[in-house]
Amino acid sequence: MKSAVLVEPNRIEIRDQARPEPGPGQVLVRVRAVGVCGSDTHYFAGWRDHESGTIYPFVLGHEFAGDVAQLGAGVDDVAEGQRVLCAPDLPCGTCEWCVRGEKNVCPNVQFAGSAGVMGCLSEYYLVARSQLHPIPDSITYARATLCEPLAIGLYIIDNLVKPRGGESYAVIGAGPIGLVSAFCARLRNAGAVYVSERIGPRADAALRYGATEICRVEDEDDFENFIDAATGHNGVDVVIEAGGESGSILQAAKLSRIHGLVIIEGIPPAGEVPFAVDAARRRELNVIFGRRSLDKTDEALELIETGRFDADGMITHEFPLREAQKAFECTRDYRDGVIKAVIYP
């Protein structure tokens, strides 16, 4: 099979690799579409080399859908040829967090395309049966890849914010996670959703995905001034940091009202970044770091299937596997108005 192999930071090669064989409880999937996530580009650019287990060469990719190609022993409830969406994570199931139903923070999780775990940017990929979600013929493989980021947005709003309705939000960054956060906030009856973004096409997209107002930032303090004016210097109820930059993480606490909630969802290109402790302390803020999603895939799939979430509108660029290098460079550099790139192995 062909695989897109990251041989060193910023260099992918298409290589021939052995096609894996499914063992007991496993399924071999013929991969049809893979979404390029911001966390993938961090590995691509070498920004997460500080993480233990990041060893080259390895294969990226974790947002994927395809067809069941081969069944391992004991798997009798899916059929070869069935169209499926694949969850990227395989929790251990036995640690205290899994037992408590909090498998998204399982310390032993095997997560596709992360440090030490091969990803799915190949023609075939091996998964556990538990990772499969059947998809209807009405959903393209590319649309199905959006279930993973959309599930994260649902988790942020439902599990971390726990909204009552009417809350005001500030979303920093209108990449895919910022957009799904804005969408899910409005889905759960947010009062106002203010979104900041530097890149024009992403700012335009935010209005389509739930933002009530956009701040097209040029300077770092633009969004702070915008939120001050919009809220009468009171700040918002919920701040969602989805930019993954040191500056946006530093800014997050400054946008919140007293007793507000700040959720850090972006992944910065360094293990340690500055945080506005004074602003957080004086406001007595709750600060939460989001970690992936939990049991939201089925709802995300339904939102896409019914058209309530416009998956096609978020997919701006498409590439064959042989152009994986170009896809990652495009996403890394925010070229040509890219929001979400999809690769077809």
Sequence and secondary structure as in RCSB ss.txt:
>XXXX:A:sequence
MKSAVLVEPNRIEIRDQARPEPGPGQVLVRVRAVGVCGSDTHYFAGWRDHESGTIYPFVLGHEFAGDVAQLGAGV
DDVAEGQRVLCAPDLPCGTCEWCVRGEKNVCPNVQFAGSAGVMGCLSEYYLVARSQLHPIPDSITYARATLCEPL
AIGLYIIDNLVKPRGGESYAVIGAGPIGLVSAFCARLRNAGAVYVSERIGPRADAALRYGATEICRVEDEDDFEN
FIDAATGHNGVDVVIEAGGESGSILQAAKLSRIHGLVIIEGIPPAGEVPFAVDAARRRELNVIFGRRSLDKTDEA
LELIETGRFDADGMITHEFPLREAQKAFECTRDYRDGVIKAVIYP
>XXXX:A:secstr
 EEEEEEETTEEEEEE       TTEEEEEEEEEE  HHHHHHHHTTTTTSTT  SSEE   EEEEEEEEE TT 
 SS TT EEEE SEE  S SHHHHTT GGG TT EETTSTTS  S BSEEEEEGGGEEE  TTS HHHHHTHHHH
HHHHHIIIIII   S  EEEEE  SHHHHHHHHHHHHTT SEEEEEESSHHHHHHHHHTT SEEEE SSTTHHHH
HHHHHHTTS EEEEEE S  HHHHHHHGGGEEEEEEEEE S  SSS     HHHHHHHT EEEE  S SS HHHH
HHHHHTTSS HHHHEEEEEEGGGHHHHHHHHHTTGGG SEEEEE 
